[in-house]
């Protein structure tokens, strides 16, 4: 169908003040993960969505699953708006956020607006797209577009913990079976691929001893330094592997956590560290994990009195096109270029997101939503996270137009 973008712009413009207030209310309710006590935010979001005239399904995740994923509470929200017979398109954004951290110059839960920019934790990643998707749907309703299909909002709360009890749970439980999916993203690009991520925990066990007689123990920290040296050598070789996907460069490896020791005057008996290994789309996750475990085992074999074990904490598969995702990407690219008046490329990003769960289930998926040109521009996961409200408005027009195109 020919999308009446002027009508959509007019509808979004009329709703924009309410949309900004909607987003501010979401930012004002903390949903830091960890600790992951996110049910209160879900209840507030549900009330705001009900005020828009919709029925909101509250899918409470069982407590044992929540605890197993390192959280306190999680309720997934689903809104379904059927326009007629046709495909189901799911719009997924996550309401859980990283903790604010230090260095803020504004209240991270204040939703303060200065010169057309809103500040607050989660305002860009990705509470903004609660607002983008909800008001794109509202604009479609108000224009009375003749559509064939269903739009669903999937508002979930465990992206920072991996997405297993958010989008994946909705799909595994059969709560939703969409034909297409769109995940939270930024306005100036349509994302069609992203990296995977492997988190491994390595435990180095030795034997404690008095610091006056270190020869009677087996120093776990000394052994850990050998392992770390080998892993950092591997990191250097990863820079030689390049992805063919625009926007993604090379694999990375970071050791982000380390703990161990008993006291200053005791030979350490145990050291544990965790590493983050980002995988480009061309890599095989099983081979990546095997490579690291082989290096660790081979190094440990030459260390007397030392036992080293490795266990997988988390695996996020790389995300890429499935099915006719090219059609979905083209619809969003065309709509975004019309809304923003500039070229909007399709790219990959060196992150991992909930989009992978939809793709793994065979659902054609892209990432698109409100926000600036990059995570750095948004101060995402940093102090003074921000969103340009004009980007929110234009992205809402783009989403509405793309949905009208797909369901026409």
C-alpha positions as CSV (number, residue, x, y, z in Angstrom):
1,X,0.0,0.0,0.0
2,X,1.0,3.6,-0.3
3,X,1.7,4.9,3.1
4,X,0.2,8.3,3.9
5,X,3.2,9.6,5.8
6,X,1.8,13.1,6.1
7,X,-1.2,11.7,8.0
8,X,1.1,9.6,10.2
9,X,3.3,12.7,10.9
10,X,0.2,14.7,11.8
11,X,-1.0,12.0,14.2
12,X,2.4,11.6,15.9
13,X,2.8,15.3,16.2
14,X,-0.5,15.5,18.0
15,X,0.5,12.7,20.3
16,X,4.0,13.8,21.0
17,X,3.5,15.8,24.2
18,X,1.7,12.7,25.7
19,X,4.4,10.5,24.4
20,X,7.1,12.5,26.2
21,X,5.2,12.4,29.4
22,X,4.7,8.6,29.0
23,X,8.5,8.2,28.6
24,X,9.2,10.4,31.6
25,X,7.0,8.3,33.8
26,X,9.0,5.2,32.7
27,X,12.3,6.8,33.5
28,X,11.2,7.9,36.9
29,X,10.6,4.3,38.1
30,X,13.9,2.5,38.7
31,X,14.4,-0.9,37.1
32,X,18.1,-1.5,37.6
33,X,19.3,-5.1,36.8
34,X,21.0,-6.1,38.9
35,X,19.4,-6.4,41.4
36,X,16.5,-7.0,38.9
37,X,13.4,-6.3,40.9
38,X,11.5,-5.2,37.8
39,X,7.9,-6.1,38.5
40,X,7.1,-2.7,39.9
41,X,8.2,-1.0,36.7
42,X,6.2,-3.4,34.6
43,X,3.1,-2.6,36.6
44,X,3.6,1.2,36.1
45,X,4.2,0.6,32.3
46,X,1.0,-1.6,32.2
47,X,-1.0,1.2,33.8
48,X,0.3,3.7,31.3
49,X,-0.6,1.4,28.4
50,X,-4.1,0.8,29.7
51,X,-4.5,4.5,29.9
52,X,-4.0,4.5,26.1
53,X,-7.1,2.2,25.8
54,X,-5.4,-1.2,25.4
55,X,-5.8,-4.5,27.2
56,X,-2.4,-5.4,28.7
57,X,-1.5,-9.0,29.3
58,X,0.8,-9.4,32.4
59,X,2.8,-12.6,32.2
60,X,4.5,-13.1,35.5
61,X,7.7,-15.2,35.2
62,X,7.8,-18.0,37.8
63,X,9.9,-17.2,40.8
64,X,12.3,-20.1,40.4
65,X,13.1,-19.0,36.8
66,X,13.6,-15.5,37.9
67,X,16.0,-16.5,40.7
68,X,17.9,-18.9,38.3
69,X,18.5,-15.9,36.0
70,X,19.9,-13.8,38.9
71,X,16.9,-11.5,39.3
72,X,14.2,-10.8,41.9
73,X,11.0,-10.3,39.9
74,X,10.0,-10.0,36.3
75,X,6.7,-9.5,34.5
76,X,6.5,-9.5,30.7
77,X,3.8,-7.3,29.1
78,X,2.1,-8.1,25.9
79,X,-0.4,-5.8,24.0
80,X,-2.1,-7.2,20.9
81,X,-3.8,-5.0,18.3
82,X,-5.5,-6.9,15.5
83,X,-6.3,-4.9,12.3
84,X,-7.3,-7.8,10.2
85,X,-6.1,-11.1,8.7
86,X,-2.4,-11.1,8.0
87,X,1.1,-11.4,9.6
88,X,1.8,-10.7,13.2
89,X,4.6,-8.2,13.9
90,X,6.1,-8.1,17.4
91,X,7.8,-4.9,18.7
92,X,10.1,-5.7,21.5
93,X,11.9,-3.3,24.0
94,X,13.3,-4.0,27.4
95,X,12.6,-2.0,30.5
96,X,15.5,-3.3,32.7
97,X,18.6,-1.1,32.8
98,X,22.1,-1.1,34.1
99,X,22.6,0.8,37.4
100,X,23.3,4.5,37.1
101,X,26.9,4.4,38.4
102,X,28.9,7.5,39.2
103,X,29.4,10.8,37.4
104,X,25.8,12.0,36.7
105,X,25.2,15.7,36.5
106,X,21.4,15.2,36.6
107,X,19.1,13.0,38.5
108,X,19.2,9.6,36.7
109,X,15.5,9.1,37.6
110,X,14.5,12.7,37.0
111,X,13.6,12.6,33.3
112,X,14.8,16.2,33.1
113,X,14.4,17.8,29.7
114,X,16.9,20.5,28.7
115,X,17.0,22.0,25.2
116,X,14.9,19.2,23.7
117,X,16.9,16.4,25.3
118,X,15.7,14.1,28.1
119,X,18.2,12.8,30.6
120,X,17.8,9.6,32.7
121,X,18.9,6.0,33.0
122,X,17.2,3.9,30.4
123,X,15.9,6.9,28.5
124,X,17.7,5.7,25.3
125,X,18.3,2.0,26.1
126,X,15.5,1.1,25.8
127,X,12.6,2.7,27.6
128,X,12.5,5.1,24.7
129,X,11.2,2.3,22.5
130,X,8.4,1.5,24.9
131,X,7.3,5.0,23.9
132,X,8.3,4.7,20.2
133,X,6.4,1.5,19.6
134,X,3.3,2.3,21.7
135,X,2.8,5.7,20.1
136,X,3.5,4.4,16.6
137,X,0.7,1.9,17.2
138,X,-1.5,4.6,18.6
139,X,-0.9,6.8,15.5
140,X,-1.8,3.9,13.2
141,X,-5.1,3.5,15.1
142,X,-5.9,7.2,14.8
143,X,-5.2,7.4,11.1
144,X,-7.6,4.5,10.5
145,X,-5.2,2.9,8.0
146,X,-6.6,-0.1,6.3
147,X,-4.2,-2.8,7.5
148,X,-4.1,-6.6,7.3
149,X,-2.4,-8.2,10.3
150,X,-1.6,-7.7,14.0
151,X,0.8,-5.6,15.9
152,X,2.1,-6.9,19.3
153,X,4.0,-5.0,21.9
154,X,6.5,-7.2,23.8
155,X,7.8,-5.3,26.8
156,X,10.3,-7.4,28.7
157,X,12.6,-7.0,31.6
158,X,15.7,-9.2,31.5
159,X,17.8,-8.0,28.5
160,X,20.7,-7.1,30.9
161,X,20.6,-10.7,32.2
162,X,20.4,-12.3,28.8
163,X,16.8,-12.4,27.7
164,X,16.1,-16.0,28.6
165,X,13.0,-15.1,30.7
166,X,11.9,-12.2,28.5
167,X,11.5,-12.7,24.7
168,X,12.8,-16.3,24.7
169,X,10.3,-17.2,27.5
170,X,7.4,-15.6,25.6
171,X,8.4,-17.6,22.5
172,X,9.1,-20.9,24.3
173,X,5.8,-20.8,26.2
174,X,3.9,-20.1,23.0
175,X,2.5,-16.8,24.4
176,X,3.4,-15.3,21.0
177,X,4.2,-16.7,17.6
178,X,5.1,-13.6,15.5
179,X,5.8,-13.7,11.8
180,X,8.2,-10.7,12.1
181,X,9.9,-9.0,15.0
182,X,11.5,-5.6,15.6
183,X,13.8,-5.0,18.5
184,X,14.9,-1.7,20.2
185,X,17.5,0.2,18.3
186,X,18.6,3.7,17.1
187,X,17.0,6.0,14.5
188,X,19.8,6.5,12.1
189,X,20.4,2.8,11.2
190,X,18.5,-0.4,10.6
191,X,20.5,-3.2,12.3
192,X,20.4,-6.6,10.6
193,X,23.2,-8.4,12.4
194,X,25.1,-8.3,15.6
195,X,27.9,-10.0,17.6
196,X,27.4,-13.0,19.9
197,X,28.9,-13.1,23.4
198,X,30.4,-15.9,25.5
199,X,30.9,-15.4,29.3
200,X,33.2,-18.0,30.9
201,X,34.2,-18.3,34.6
202,X,37.6,-19.7,35.2
203,X,38.5,-21.0,38.6
204,X,42.2,-21.6,39.5
205,X,42.6,-23.8,42.6
206,X,45.9,-24.2,44.5
207,X,46.9,-24.7,48.1
208,X,47.3,-22.0,50.8
209,X,50.5,-21.6,52.8
210,X,52.1,-19.1,55.2
211,X,53.7,-16.3,53.3
212,X,56.9,-17.0,55.2
213,X,57.0,-20.5,53.5
214,X,55.4,-20.0,50.0
215,X,57.3,-23.1,48.9
216,X,54.9,-25.3,50.9
217,X,51.8,-24.1,48.9
218,X,50.7,-23.8,45.4
219,X,50.1,-20.2,44.5
220,X,46.7,-19.8,42.6
221,X,47.4,-16.2,41.8
222,X,50.7,-16.9,40.2
223,X,49.0,-19.6,38.1
224,X,46.2,-17.2,37.2
225,X,48.7,-14.7,35.9
226,X,50.0,-17.4,33.5
227,X,46.5,-18.1,32.3
228,X,45.8,-14.4,31.9
229,X,49.0,-13.9,29.8
230,X,47.9,-16.7,27.4
231,X,44.4,-15.2,27.1
232,X,45.7,-11.7,26.4
233,X,48.0,-13.2,23.7
234,X,44.8,-14.7,22.2
235,X,43.2,-11.3,22.3
236,X,46.0,-10.0,20.1
237,X,45.4,-12.6,17.5
238,X,41.7,-11.9,17.4
239,X,42.4,-8.5,15.9
240,X,43.5,-10.4,12.8
241,X,39.9,-11.8,12.3
242,X,37.6,-9.5,10.5
243,X,33.8,-9.6,9.8
244,X,32.4,-9.0,6.4
245,X,29.4,-7.3,8.0
246,X,29.4,-3.5,7.8
247,X,29.5,-2.0,11.3
248,X,31.2,-5.0,12.9
249,X,35.0,-5.3,13.0
250,X,36.8,-8.0,15.0
251,X,36.2,-10.3,17.9
252,X,37.2,-9.1,21.3
253,X,38.2,-10.6,24.7
254,X,38.0,-8.8,28.0
255,X,38.6,-10.2,31.5
256,X,36.2,-8.1,33.5
257,X,36.1,-9.6,36.9
258,X,38.7,-11.2,39.2
259,X,38.6,-12.3,42.8
260,X,40.7,-14.4,45.2
261,X,43.1,-14.7,48.1
262,X,42.6,-15.1,51.8
263,X,44.9,-12.4,53.4
264,X,48.0,-10.5,52.6
265,X,50.2,-13.0,54.4
266,X,48.7,-16.1,52.9
267,X,49.6,-17.8,49.6
268,X,46.3,-17.6,47.6
269,X,44.5,-20.9,47.4
270,X,41.9,-19.9,44.8
271,X,41.4,-17.2,42.2
272,X,38.3,-16.8,40.0
273,X,38.0,-14.6,37.0
274,X,35.3,-14.1,34.3
275,X,35.9,-13.2,30.7
276,X,33.8,-11.7,28.0
277,X,34.5,-13.0,24.5
278,X,32.5,-11.2,21.7
279,X,32.0,-13.2,18.5
280,X,31.5,-11.9,15.0
281,X,28.6,-13.4,13.1
282,X,31.0,-15.6,11.1
283,X,32.2,-17.4,14.2
284,X,30.9,-20.7,15.6
285,X,30.1,-20.3,19.3
286,X,31.0,-24.0,20.1
287,X,34.4,-23.6,18.4
288,X,35.0,-20.3,20.2
289,X,34.4,-21.9,23.6
290,X,36.5,-24.9,22.8
291,X,39.4,-22.7,21.8
292,X,39.5,-20.9,25.1
293,X,39.0,-24.1,27.2
294,X,41.8,-25.8,25.3
295,X,44.2,-22.9,25.9
296,X,43.3,-22.9,29.6
297,X,43.7,-26.7,29.9
298,X,47.0,-26.8,28.1
299,X,48.4,-24.0,30.2
300,X,47.2,-25.5,33.5
301,X,48.8,-28.9,32.5
302,X,52.2,-27.3,33.1
303,X,51.4,-25.9,36.5
304,X,52.2,-28.4,39.4
305,X,49.6,-28.5,42.2
306,X,47.1,-26.3,40.3
307,X,43.6,-27.4,39.1
308,X,41.8,-25.2,36.7
309,X,38.1,-25.5,35.7
310,X,36.0,-23.4,33.3
311,X,32.3,-23.1,33.2
312,X,30.0,-21.2,30.8
313,X,28.0,-18.5,32.5
314,X,26.2,-17.2,29.4
315,X,26.1,-17.7,25.6
316,X,24.5,-15.2,23.3
317,X,24.4,-16.5,19.8
318,X,25.4,-14.1,17.0
319,X,22.3,-12.5,15.2
320,X,21.8,-12.3,11.5
321,X,19.2,-12.4,8.7
322,X,16.7,-15.3,8.6
323,X,13.8,-15.9,6.3
324,X,12.6,-12.8,4.5
325,X,14.1,-10.4,7.0
326,X,15.4,-8.4,3.9
327,X,11.8,-7.3,3.3
328,X,11.4,-6.1,6.9
329,X,14.8,-4.3,6.7
330,X,13.8,-2.6,3.5
331,X,10.5,-1.4,4.9
332,X,12.1,0.2,7.9
333,X,15.0,1.6,5.8
334,X,12.5,3.3,3.4
335,X,10.3,4.6,6.2
336,X,13.2,5.9,8.2
337,X,14.7,7.8,5.2
338,X,11.3,9.4,4.6
339,X,10.9,10.4,8.2
340,X,14.5,11.8,8.7
341,X,15.2,13.1,5.2
342,X,18.5,11.4,4.9
343,X,20.1,8.0,4.0
344,X,19.6,5.3,6.7
345,X,21.9,2.3,6.1
346,X,21.5,-1.3,7.1
347,X,24.4,-2.3,9.4
348,X,25.7,-4.7,12.0
349,X,26.7,-3.7,15.5
350,X,29.3,-5.2,17.9
351,X,26.8,-5.8,20.7
352,X,24.3,-8.6,21.5
353,X,20.6,-8.0,22.0
354,X,17.3,-9.7,22.6
355,X,16.8,-9.7,18.8
356,X,18.8,-13.0,18.6
357,X,16.0,-14.9,20.4
358,X,13.5,-14.1,17.7
359,X,15.9,-14.9,15.0
360,X,16.8,-18.2,16.7
361,X,13.1,-19.1,16.6
362,X,13.1,-18.5,12.9
363,X,11.4,-15.1,13.1
364,X,12.8,-12.5,10.6
365,X,14.0,-9.6,12.8
366,X,15.7,-6.2,12.6
367,X,16.6,-3.6,15.2
368,X,15.1,-0.1,14.9
369,X,13.9,2.6,17.3
370,X,14.5,6.0,18.8
371,X,17.9,7.4,19.6
372,X,21.1,9.0,18.2
373,X,23.6,7.6,15.8
374,X,25.5,5.5,18.3
375,X,25.6,4.2,21.8
376,X,28.3,6.7,22.6
377,X,26.1,9.6,21.5
378,X,23.4,8.4,23.8
379,X,25.7,7.9,26.8
380,X,24.2,4.5,27.0
381,X,25.5,2.5,30.1
382,X,27.3,5.7,31.1
383,X,26.5,8.8,33.2
384,X,24.0,11.4,31.8
385,X,22.2,9.0,29.4
386,X,20.1,11.1,27.0
387,X,17.6,11.1,24.2
388,X,16.9,13.8,21.7
389,X,13.2,14.1,21.7
390,X,13.0,15.1,18.0
391,X,14.6,11.7,17.3
392,X,11.9,10.0,19.3
393,X,9.2,11.8,17.3
394,X,10.7,11.1,13.9
395,X,11.4,7.4,14.8
396,X,7.8,7.0,15.8
397,X,6.7,8.2,12.4
398,X,9.2,5.8,10.8
399,X,8.0,2.8,12.8
400,X,4.3,3.6,12.1
401,X,5.1,3.9,8.3
402,X,7.1,0.7,8.2
403,X,4.3,-1.2,10.0
404,X,1.7,0.2,7.5
405,X,3.9,-0.9,4.7
406,X,4.3,-4.4,6.0
407,X,0.6,-4.9,6.8
408,X,-0.8,-3.2,3.8
